[in-house]
Amino acid sequence: MPVAWLPGSTSDVIGMCVIGLVVLAIMAGLILWLVPRERAQQTSRANRTALILGILSILACGIFWTGLPLAIGAAALALGLSQRESAAAGEGRGMATAGMVLGGIAVLLSFVVLLIG
């Protein structure tokens, strides 16, 4: 969904708008539904979920370029940051930190690919 994807026809603009709305819906679902639900569970489960979201966001970078990695990476960042602050030193803080770092890398890569086109 880079900016260079728009050659000028109306169907391309509509397609880009639809893809953008779908990505925003996925991001809202992950951040507003999944993150609070996982924070209410055990600490180890939420840390593992942050790591899984981080790995998925990196894998999605190679497949979906800018849309989906941004949504999944933002959820990994949000869950990783919240769990890193609430977890004790030995309770899987490393998984939360790794998920946060992978999510951040995916978000940055998405922005770079979006700017490059």
FENCORMO-V676371 format. One record per residue. N is the residue number from 1. RES is the residue in three letters. PHI is phi in whole degrees, 0 to 359 (* if undefined). NEAR is the number of other ideal C-beta (glycine too) atoms within 12 Angstrom. Layout:
BEGIN
N;RES;PHI;NEAR
N;RES;PHI;NEAR
END
This chain:
BEGIN
1;MET;*;29
2;PRO;292;21
3;VAL;296;18
4;ALA;290;16
5;TRP;288;23
6;LEU;267;19
7;PRO;282;14
8;GLY;129;10
9;SER;279;11
10;THR;293;11
11;SER;295;13
12;ASP;292;18
13;VAL;295;17
14;ILE;295;13
15;GLY;298;18
16;MET;295;25
17;CYS;295;17
18;VAL;295;16
19;ILE;297;25
20;GLY;298;24
21;LEU;293;17
22;VAL;295;19
23;VAL;296;29
24;LEU;296;21
25;ALA;294;18
26;ILE;295;29
27;MET;297;32
28;ALA;297;18
29;GLY;297;19
30;LEU;292;33
31;ILE;282;29
32;LEU;272;17
33;TRP;250;18
34;LEU;286;30
35;VAL;298;31
36;PRO;296;18
37;ARG;295;17
38;GLU;288;32
39;ARG;295;28
40;ALA;282;17
41;GLN;277;19
42;GLN;297;16
43;THR;297;27
44;SER;294;21
45;ARG;293;23
46;ALA;294;37
47;ASN;297;37
48;ARG;295;27
49;THR;296;36
50;ALA;298;48
51;LEU;294;32
52;ILE;296;28
53;LEU;297;45
54;GLY;296;40
55;ILE;294;26
56;LEU;298;29
57;SER;292;45
58;ILE;293;30
59;LEU;296;21
60;ALA;291;33
61;CYS;299;31
62;GLY;283;16
63;ILE;256;16
64;PHE;249;28
65;TRP;58;27
66;THR;250;35
67;GLY;285;35
68;LEU;291;35
69;PRO;299;41
70;LEU;295;37
71;ALA;293;38
72;ILE;290;44
73;GLY;296;43
74;ALA;295;39
75;ALA;293;44
76;ALA;296;49
77;LEU;297;37
78;ALA;296;37
79;LEU;290;46
80;GLY;296;44
81;LEU;295;28
82;SER;292;28
83;GLN;284;40
84;ARG;295;31
85;GLU;286;18
86;SER;268;23
87;ALA;278;29
88;ALA;285;15
89;ALA;298;12
90;GLY;258;11
91;GLU;259;19
92;GLY;82;26
93;ARG;297;26
94;GLY;295;23
95;MET;294;31
96;ALA;295;40
97;THR;294;26
98;ALA;296;29
99;GLY;297;43
100;MET;295;34
101;VAL;294;27
102;LEU;295;34
103;GLY;297;45
104;GLY;296;30
105;ILE;296;28
106;ALA;295;40
107;VAL;295;35
108;LEU;296;23
109;LEU;297;28
110;SER;297;34
111;PHE;295;22
112;VAL;298;18
113;VAL;295;27
114;LEU;296;25
115;LEU;287;14
116;ILE;288;14
117;GLY;90;14
END
